[in-house]
Each structure stands twice: as structure tokens, then as C-alpha cells.
Amino acid sequence: MTNALSRAVRALTRGGLVTLATLTLATTTHAATIVSDGSDGEFSGGATLQLDADGIFNFTNITIPNGATLRLTPNAANTPAVLAATGDVVIDGTIDVSAGHFSRLAYGPGGGSGGLAGHGAEAGTTGTGPSPGAGGEFPPSLNPGNAGGGGGMATPGLAATQYTNSAPGAGGGMIGFSGPIGGSGGGGGSGAFRFADLSGGVGGAGGGGLLITTPGTITVNGSILANGGHAGWAFANVFGYGGPGGGGSGGNIMLEATEISLGAAATVSALGGAGGGLSRQPVPNDPYFYSNEADGGLGYLALVADTVTLDPAATVNAAVVPVPPAIWLFGSVLFAGALRSRRRDQARGNTATAGARGPVRPRLRGLCVPVRLTPRVCRSAL
């Protein structure tokens, strides 16, 4: 194990959110997982589209212009979203499969729901999804309530360190990449009792799963978002409070093409949602600042192509996985950056980041990788 990887793994075990960006050489050329039949024609512009029953759109070319947003919402079966094209995909605007905030059922396509909040002597329930956060148990001391845990994915969901009794729900564990599936829901917080029944907060919903696949090229100078939902806050009065919920994890994004290019303005984000706060706080103004620290884990980004080009200014808030996972580029981790909440930075006296809103956004270092063993010239921004 390299020194960089060792440091990253140690950071994970301390409970920090860490992005591990690793890209690889593949032994085979690109082959599309799902081949578009072109029956939905060309898509250009922005819209809010509910997924069909199978979750698959069969386009020819896909163009999202600057300033436009294509938002994909779940179908009844809650499948991940698939944008299949026969030609090129150009994303200068935004494709969004993120979860909504402060609602346990506002999951992205394929995402898990957040856990229910307890009221009075009730426990919170565990979220749903591949690695959900646990619900907070009703405390023997009656007050305050126990918070729910964050949903896990590429990094673990976290357990609450404040606004909770002594036994908060556990965060969901870190799990390996298994395709463009949706994220995990956070656990709901327990209720409490102090002269009256007090309610906990619901768990945040999981971000959506998204596959964009084409035999052509994918060019990103805009944003692809699969962020998890922020958890609900707990009711608080002068005597006590219930347990806030845990944040939902980010979803998983998979890009599959002959050539993938992420330009300087590109953002690919699968951040976990913030853990909940208390009703007496202005939580919507800054969810990460008021978080109980039970934030959801990061989602994955998988890049499958003959050639991948990343500009050094591109922003990637996701764990970038090798495809196939057995072969690492030069056997090393290329990037490991911690995400920290502003409150953690303030507590540690880190003035460089303490004034920032929300988590620090690490950037993936720019590189150009031919993702197969045959030689080719690679266009690099380095």
C-alpha cells in the first residue's frame, strides 16, 4: 500500500470524508452496457423528466446547453436513471439526480429513503438503500433524543457527535462500487420526553444513480449532480430536544463512452447530505454548519472509456473508481483530499477554511489517461 493510500485510509478510520481518486489502464476497449435504439430522438435543452418504467431514455444526441438543467425524477419502481445515446453527449448545463432536502422520501432515482423520526418515546427507524444509517434508539434518560446515523456509500456515513444522547445511531458502512445505483438513506432520530413529547428529525434521502452511455464521446463543461439529501431537524424547546436525523449518502454516477472529457468548468458531485440540527436553529441557511455531524457518505464516479481527459481545474466531489478495479495507474492513489465542515475547521483553528460555507470542495488533479494498454496520444491539460 502506498503512503498516500495509507494516509487516506487512516483519515477514513477517523471518520472524515475523504475522496480517493484513482484511474486505471483497462485491458479492453470500451463497450456500451446499454445501447440506445434512438427511439426518443435528439434531446437538447433542459426539462424535468420522470423516468419511464424501465428508467432508460434512448436518445440520439444529448446536448444540455449552458444555463439549462435536466432533472430526472424517480419512476414507480425507483430504478436508477439511464441516459443512452447513439451519438455524442455534450453537457454545458446541469444534469441533476440529487435527492431533495429535509424530506425522507425525496430520494433521487434508485436512492434509498430516510428513516422515520420518533415522537415522544419512539425510536427512529433505519433508512433504506445499500448501506443505510441506523435510527436513534429512545434513550433511557428520556431526554435528549438519540440522533440517526448518516447513510454510507464510498465513504462511511457518520455518527452524530452533538445534538444527541450518548448512543446515536451508527452510520452506514463504506461499500464497494457495484454500478450506477442510488445512495443510502440516513437514519431517523428518536423522540424524547421532557414535560412533553418531543419529535426527532427524519433521515435524509439518498442521491440518485445515473448512467450516461454512448459509443460516441461525452464532454462535460457543466455539472452532473447526485448529491444526498440533508436530514430533518429535531424539535427543541427550552427543556430538551429529540434526535436529529442522519444525512443521506451521495448516489453513484457512471460515464461510459469512447472518449470522456471533463473541462475546467466541469463539476461532478455526489456529496452526502448534512446531518440534522435543531428546530431553534436556522438550519436551511447553512445545513453543514448546523449539522449534528451525522453526514452521509460520498458516492462514486466511474469513468469507462478508451480515453479520459481531466482538466486540472475540474471539480470532482466523488470517489473515482478504477474500471476494472484490479489494475491501478502506476499502482498509486492520485488524489486524497478531506472534506471538512466549517465547524470542524473552526474548532481546529484552521483559518484557511473556517470561513467557508459547507464542506471544503477538493479538486481532482488534472491528468489524461489512455484507458487501455495500446499506445495512443493523450490530450492533457497538464
C-alpha positions in Angstrom: 0.0 0.0 0.0 1.4 3.4 -1.0 2.0 6.1 1.6 -0.8 8.3 0.1 -3.2 5.4 0.3 -2.2 4.6 3.9 -2.8 8.3 4.9 -6.2 8.3 3.1 -7.3 5.0 4.8 -6.3 6.4 8.2 -8.3 9.5 7.5 -11.3 7.4 6.7 -11.0 5.5 10.0 -11.0 8.8 11.9 -14.4 9.5 10.4 -13.5 12.2 7.9 -15.0 12.3 4.5 -12.2 11.5 2.0 -12.2 11.4 -1.8 -10.0 8.7 -3.2 -9.5 9.4 -6.9 -7.9 6.5 -8.8 -7.9 6.0 -12.5 -6.6 2.9 -14.3 -5.5 1.3 -17.5 -8.1 -1.1 -18.8 -7.2 -4.2 -20.9 -10.2 -3.9 -23.3 -11.7 -1.2 -25.4 -15.0 0.4 -24.4 -18.2 -1.5 -24.9 -21.5 0.1 -24.0 -23.5 -1.5 -21.2 -26.8 -0.3 -22.7 -27.1 0.5 -26.4 -29.6 3.2 -27.3 -32.0 2.5 -30.1 -32.5 6.2 -30.7 -36.3 5.9 -30.3 -36.6 9.1 -28.1 -34.8 11.2 -30.7 -32.4 14.0 -30.0 -32.5 15.8 -26.7 -31.4 19.4 -26.4 -32.3 21.9 -23.7 -33.5 21.4 -20.1 -36.5 19.8 -18.5 -37.8 17.8 -15.5 -38.4 14.3 -16.7 -39.9 11.4 -14.8 -38.3 8.1 -15.7 -40.2 5.6 -17.8 -40.9 2.2 -16.3 -37.5 0.8 -17.2 -35.6 4.0 -16.3 -34.0 4.2 -19.8 -34.1 7.1 -22.3 -33.0 6.1 -25.8 -31.7 9.3 -27.4 -29.6 10.0 -30.5 -27.5 13.0 -29.4 -27.8 14.7 -26.0 -27.0 18.4 -25.5 -27.5 20.3 -22.3 -26.8 24.0 -23.0 -25.2 26.4 -20.6 -27.9 27.6 -18.1 -30.2 24.6 -18.7 -30.9 21.8 -16.2 -32.1 18.3 -17.0 -33.6 17.0 -13.8 -34.5 13.3 -13.6 -37.1 12.1 -11.1 -37.9 8.5 -9.9 -40.4 6.2 -11.5 -42.7 3.9 -9.6 -40.1 1.1 -9.5 -37.4 3.5 -8.3 -34.8 2.4 -10.8 -31.6 4.3 -11.5 -31.6 6.7 -14.4 -30.1 5.8 -17.7 -29.3 8.3 -20.5 -28.3 6.2 -23.5 -27.3 7.9 -26.8 -26.2 6.8 -30.2 -24.1 9.9 -30.8 -22.2 12.5 -28.7 -23.2 13.8 -25.3 -22.4 17.5 -24.5 -23.1 18.8 -21.0 -22.6 22.5 -20.7 -25.5 22.9 -18.3 -26.6 20.6 -15.5 -27.9 17.0 -15.2 -29.3 16.5 -11.7 -30.4 13.3 -10.0 -29.8 14.6 -6.5 -32.1 14.0 -3.5 -34.3 16.8 -2.1 -33.5 18.1 1.3 -35.2 17.7 4.7 -37.6 15.1 3.4 -37.1 11.3 3.8 -38.9 10.5 0.6 -37.2 13.0 -1.7 -34.7 10.4 -3.0 -33.1 10.6 -6.4 -33.7 7.8 -9.0 -32.8 4.5 -7.3 -32.0 6.2 -4.0 -32.9 5.0 -0.5 -35.4 6.7 1.7 -34.5 8.3 5.0 -35.7 6.7 8.3 -38.8 7.8 10.2 -38.4 10.2 13.1 -39.6 9.1 16.5 -42.1 11.1 18.6 -42.1 11.0 22.3 -41.0 7.6 23.5 -40.5 6.2 19.9 -37.2 5.3 18.4 -36.2 6.5 14.9 -36.1 3.9 12.1 -33.2 2.8 9.9 -33.1 4.3 6.4 -33.3 2.2 3.2 -30.7 1.6 0.4 -27.5 -0.4 0.1 -25.9 0.9 3.4 -28.4 2.9 5.3 -27.8 4.8 8.6 -29.3 3.3 11.7 -32.2 5.0 13.6 -31.6 6.5 17.0 -32.9 4.5 20.0 -35.2 6.1 22.5 -32.8 7.0 25.5 -33.4 5.5 29.0 -32.8 9.1 30.3 -35.8 10.2 28.2 -34.1 13.4 27.1 -32.4 14.4 24.8 -33.1 12.0 21.9 -30.6 10.0 20.0 -29.7 11.1 16.5 -29.8 8.9 13.5 -26.7 7.9 11.5 -25.7 9.0 8.0 -26.1 6.7 5.0 -22.9 5.1 3.7 -21.5 4.5 0.2 -17.9 5.2 -1.0 -17.1 6.6 2.4 -18.9 5.6 5.7 -21.9 7.6 6.9 -21.0 9.3 10.1 -22.5 9.1 13.6 -23.6 12.2 15.4 -21.2 13.9 17.8 -23.7 16.6 19.1 -27.4 17.3 19.5 -27.7 13.7 20.6 -27.8 11.5 23.7 -25.0 9.1 24.4 -26.0 6.3 21.9 -26.6 7.9 18.4 -27.5 5.6 15.5 -24.5 4.2 13.6 -23.7 5.4 10.2 -23.9 3.0 7.2 -20.6 1.4 6.3 -18.4 2.0 3.3 -19.3 -0.3 0.4 -17.6 -1.1 -2.9 -18.8 0.2 -6.3 -21.5 -2.0 -7.8 -22.7 0.1 -10.7 -24.7 3.3 -11.0 -27.1 2.6 -8.1 -28.8 5.1 -5.9 -27.4 6.2 -2.5 -28.3 5.2 1.0 -30.9 6.9 3.3 -29.9 8.3 6.7 -31.4 7.1 9.9 -34.2 8.9 11.7 -33.7 10.4 15.1 -35.5 9.3 18.2 -38.1 11.2 20.1 -37.6 12.5 23.6 -39.7 13.4 26.6 -39.3 16.5 28.8 -42.6 17.7 30.2 -44.0 17.0 26.8 -43.4 14.7 23.8 -40.6 15.9 21.6 -40.1 14.8 18.0 -36.9 13.7 16.3 -35.8 14.5 12.7 -36.2 12.3 9.6 -33.2 10.8 7.9 -32.0 12.4 4.6 -32.7 10.6 1.3 -30.1 9.0 -0.9 -28.9 10.7 -4.1 -29.8 9.1 -7.4 -28.0 6.6 -9.6 -27.1 7.7 -13.1 -25.6 6.0 -16.2 -24.7 8.1 -19.2 -23.7 5.8 -22.0 -22.8 6.2 -25.7 -20.5 4.8 -28.4 -19.5 8.4 -29.1 -18.0 11.0 -26.8 -19.0 12.6 -23.5 -17.9 16.2 -23.0 -18.6 17.9 -19.6 -18.1 21.6 -19.1 -21.2 21.9 -16.8 -22.4 19.9 -13.8 -23.5 16.3 -13.1 -25.1 16.1 -9.6 -26.1 13.1 -7.5 -25.9 14.6 -4.0 -27.6 13.1 -1.0 -30.4 14.9 1.0 -29.9 16.9 4.2 -31.6 15.3 7.2 -34.5 16.8 9.1 -34.0 18.8 12.3 -35.4 17.7 15.7 -38.0 19.7 17.7 -36.3 21.6 20.5 -37.7 23.7 23.4 -36.1 25.3 26.4 -36.2 21.9 28.3 -34.8 19.5 25.7 -34.9 18.1 22.1 -35.4 15.0 20.1 -32.7 13.4 18.0 -32.0 14.9 14.6 -31.7 12.6 11.5 -28.7 11.4 9.6 -27.8 12.7 6.1 -28.4 10.6 3.0 -25.4 9.5 1.0 -24.4 10.6 -2.4 -25.5 8.5 -5.3 -23.3 6.8 -8.0 -22.5 8.3 -11.4 -21.1 6.2 -14.3 -20.0 7.7 -17.6 -19.4 5.3 -20.5 -18.1 6.4 -23.9 -15.2 6.1 -26.4 -13.8 9.3 -25.0 -14.7 11.3 -21.9 -13.5 14.8 -21.3 -14.1 16.9 -18.1 -13.2 20.5 -18.8 -12.1 23.3 -16.5 -15.6 24.3 -15.6 -16.8 20.7 -15.0 -18.3 19.7 -11.7 -19.2 16.1 -10.8 -20.7 15.9 -7.3 -22.1 13.0 -5.2 -21.8 14.6 -1.8 -23.5 13.2 1.2 -26.3 15.3 2.8 -25.8 17.1 6.2 -27.0 15.6 9.4 -29.9 17.4 11.1 -29.8 20.2 13.6 -32.4 21.6 16.0 -35.7 23.5 15.2 -34.5 26.6 17.1 -31.6 27.0 14.6 -31.8 28.4 11.1 -30.7 25.1 9.6 -31.7 25.8 6.0 -29.4 28.8 5.9 -26.3 26.5 6.4 -27.1 22.8 6.8 -23.5 21.7 7.2 -22.7 24.3 9.8 -25.7 23.2 12.0 -25.2 19.5 11.3 -25.1 17.1 14.2 -22.1 15.6 12.2 -24.1 12.6 11.1 -23.4 13.5 7.5 -23.9 11.0 4.6 -21.0 9.4 2.8 -19.7 10.3 -0.7 -21.0 8.5 -3.8 -18.9 7.0 -6.6 -17.9 8.3 -10.1 -16.9 5.6 -12.6 -15.3 6.6 -15.9 -15.2 3.9 -18.5 -13.7 4.9 -21.8 -10.8 4.4 -24.2 -9.5 7.8 -23.3 -10.3 10.0 -20.2 -9.1 13.7 -20.1 -9.5 15.7 -16.9 -8.7 19.4 -16.8 -6.8 20.3 -13.6 -9.5 22.8 -12.7 -12.3 20.3 -12.9 -14.1 19.7 -9.6 -14.9 16.1 -8.6 -16.7 15.6 -5.3 -16.9 11.8 -5.5 -14.8 8.7 -5.1 -13.4 7.9 -8.6 -13.2 4.2 -9.0 -10.9 2.2 -11.3 -12.5 0.1 -14.0 -11.6 -2.7 -13.9 -10.6 -2.4 -10.2 -7.7 -4.8 -10.3 -5.3 -2.5 -12.3 -4.1 0.8 -10.8 -2.4 3.5 -12.8 1.2 3.3 -11.6 0.0 1.5 -8.6 -0.8 4.7 -6.7 -3.6 6.9 -5.4 -3.5 10.1 -7.4 -5.5 12.2 -5.0 -6.8 12.1 -1.5 -8.5 15.2 -0.1 -10.5 15.6 3.1 -13.9 17.2 3.2 -14.4 19.1 6.4 -17.3 21.1 7.7 -16.8 24.7 8.6 -17.4 23.9 12.3 -14.7 21.2 12.4 -12.3 23.8 10.9 -13.3 26.4 13.4 -12.7 24.0 16.3 -9.3 23.2 14.9 -8.3 26.8 14.3 -8.0 26.3 10.5 -8.5 29.9 9.4 -7.9 29.0 5.7 -11.1 27.1 5.5 -13.1 28.0 8.6 -14.9 30.8 6.8 -16.2 28.7 4.0 -19.8 27.6 3.7 -20.3 23.9 3.9 -17.7 21.3 3.2 -14.4 22.2 1.6 -14.6 21.1 -2.1 -11.5 19.2 -3.1 -10.5 19.2 -6.7 -9.2 16.2 -8.6 -5.8 16.9 -10.0 -5.7 17.1 -13.8 -4.4 14.2 -15.8 -5.0 12.4 -19.1 -5.3 8.6 -19.0 -5.5 6.3 -22.0 -7.7 3.6 -20.5 -6.3 0.7 -22.4 -2.9 -0.8 -22.9 -2.4 0.1 -26.6 -0.3 3.3 -27.1 -2.1 6.5 -28.1 -1.5 10.2 -27.9 -3.4 11.7 -25.0 -4.6 15.3 -24.9 -3.7 16.6 -21.5 -4.3 19.9 -19.7 -1.2 19.4 -17.6 
